[in-house]
Amino acid sequence: MALTTQIRLDVQAFKERESRRRPVFVLALDWTRAKDPRVPLGHASLVASLRAAAGIEVSHRSFHLNSADFQLESVVEAVLDWDRGTRGQSGDLGIGVYIWNEHLVHCLLGELRRRGFSGRIVLGGPQISYAPAGVEQLYPEADCFIRGYGETAFAAVVATREQITHPGVTWRGQAEATSRAEADLASLPSPLLTGLIPSEGQRYLRWETQRGCPYRCTFCQHRESGARLRNTRFPMQRLREEIALFARAGTQEIDVLDPIFNLGQEPLLVLEELVRQRIQARISLQCRFELLKPEFLELCTQLNVFPEFGLQTIHTEEGRLVQRQNDMTRVETAMGELARRGIAYMVTLIYGLPGQTLESFHATVEFCLKRGVHVVRAFPLNLLRGTELERDKARWGLVESDDPIPMVIRSNSFDEADWHQMRGLAALLSKTEGHHPASVAQLLHQKLNAA
């Protein structure tokens, strides 16, 4: 009898503890491709950290904004349905705000409050991390804002109803945080190893081995994102286990999200492990030409590696204006070494830079094609929140479009007609993958002359 009573008491205590767990809904509004996993990597990392924390009941959904059937009403209903199912508790809603979803976040928050959602709304992501002082004025419906990496800070915020003090955390009506939230990469659970991103049957996966970037390009938010991390790299043991997962799952494509992969000696260990475990997947790596070393290239020849180099421009003055100077002698040497080893690669460029002209952009494209670059892609300049270029846009006469994701379409050095010409060249490049660079160069000449 005593044992039965004790069991009942234990069950009751468990139910009471469960009922006191803080309900949290993590919402992702992402721009995705057809081959992307259903759960984005950053979103999954956040959810994995919440699940590892005590006292939190985590629900999460990911919506693809560029899906043909996307409707904001579906997002609203998903949040309200979760809210109704929290057994009368007032839970917390967390949303990552990016340049591609900010216009929808504003609509979503307003509609949720209008329809009676009373839970706390916590915002993070680049649009929050790099917002100017007064971030609460930009999002009047939100209660809390996290600047920096969100995994640890968000778990601390939602674990209690109290308005805790934590690096990077700002509460509405209180003094704004001057610090940024950090993440101890050594302690973060892996969204791949925990199964939040299923690997079985998923031919394409995104992966990260490090965070942050030491360079200071004025158009890029990565320039600050790793500044305060004590350790910018994930532990090799975690990476080793994730590579083993790729091998078991037969993953066909791995897109490494590191801003610059080939920094220092640690990437060699990663490549060596990929070789040791006989990974056959096509591996995309963001690299920098000037950092290429013979031992790095030798390991690449033993893998199906596809390096991507953000060159942006070949012109010294254009590079100087955005603090993205390229050592063109070393760039050409690196291109020669890649060609000699038969390593196919991509070069990405930006059009709309300060000081750029239609002619200088065409010269940059032609430089790449004449040197046999296998794939050349060009992207419009976006003025990302908090970057030096966004703050100094008036200096260069940079004017943005009124698209949901604004693009620079005019400046002191090019007009809108020139910009459309550059956009046309970029569109042509995107359609010519697999064609011989010489034939693409000829097409570009014809297009430019026709203009």
Protein Blocks (a to p, Z undefined) as FASTA:
>chain_A
ZZmmmmmmmmmmmmmmmmmpccddddddddddfklcfbdfklmmmmmmmmmpghiacddd
dddfkbmkbcfklmmmmmmmmmmmnnopacdddddddfklmmmmmmmmmmmmmnopabdc
ddedjklmmpcehklmmmmmbmbdcedjfklmmmmmmmpmbdcddehiacehiacdfbdc
dddfklpccfklnomacfehpabdcddfbecjfbfcfkbfklmmmmmpmblcdcfklmmm
mmmmmmmnopabdcdfbfblkgcjklmmmmmmmmmnopabdcdddddfklpcfklmmmmm
mpccdddddekpacfklmmmnopaccfklmmmmmmmmmmnopacdddddehiehiafklm
mmmmmmmmmnopabdcdddddddehiaklmmmmmnopacdfbfbdcdfbdfkbcfklmmm
mmmmmmmmmmmgoiafklmmmmmmmmmmmZZ
